[in-house]
């Protein structure tokens, strides 16, 4: 179960990082509303830099905290294992 949770965490982190890269570097769109979070946490700094957010946003670093716990490992549909892998 621990190996599965670790692999799921890695996969989730990879997918989120890909989405962040697309949003920040290619689209340059704040689809995750980092500006709102920045404003709430640092209102004075936001007021000083809000006119430059388009320049700042593509370089914002994001730290992911992923904690996957498989609560109920029962099957919900077809098994993804081939019959000879069980």
N, C-alpha and C positions, 0 to 999 in steps of 0.2 A: 504494500500500500504506500509506503514511504517513497519508493522509486516512482510510482505512478504520480504521486503528488509533486515530486521534484520535476518530473518531465512535463507535467501540466503547467507548473510555474514557469519553466523555461519557455514553453510554447506561448503562454500568455504574454510574457515579457517581450518575446520576439515580435509578436503581432502588434502589441501596443507601441513598441519602438518603431516599427514600420509605419504605423498610422501617424505617429508623431512626426517622423521624418517627412512624410508626405504633406502633412498640414503645415509644418514649419518651413521647410525648405522649398518644396515645389509650389504649393498653393499659397503660402504665406497668409494663411487664414487661421484665426484664433478660434477654431471650432470647439475647442475644449474649454473656452472661456477662462484662460489663464489671467487675462486682464482683470476680470472681476475678482479673482482670488488674490491677485497682487494688490489691488486697491483695498480690499478688506483687511489684509495683513499689514500693508505699508501705505496708509493713505497719504502721508506727507511726501514720500518718495514718488508715489503715483502722480500727485499733482505737479511735481517737478519734471516728470518724464512722460506724461500722457501724450504729448504731441510727438514724441519720438517712438511710440510703441511699435509702429511698423518697422522700425530699424532694430529695436531691441528684441522683439518677439522671435525672429528666426534663430537667435542665439541663446534663448532661454534654456538652461539645463533642467532636465526633469529627472528626479530620482523616483524610481518605482519601488513600491513595497508590496510584494505579492505574497500572499499566504494562503495556499490552497489546502483545503481539508476535504477529503472525500468522506462524506457523512454516511452515505448509504450506498455501498458498492453493488447493489443488486442490479439485475438487468432490467432495462426498460423497453427493450426491443430485441432485435436479432443480435446475436453475438458477433463481435468484430473479429474473433479468432476463427481461423479455419478449423474444421473438425479434427485434423491431425495435429494441431498445435496445443490441444488441451492437455 
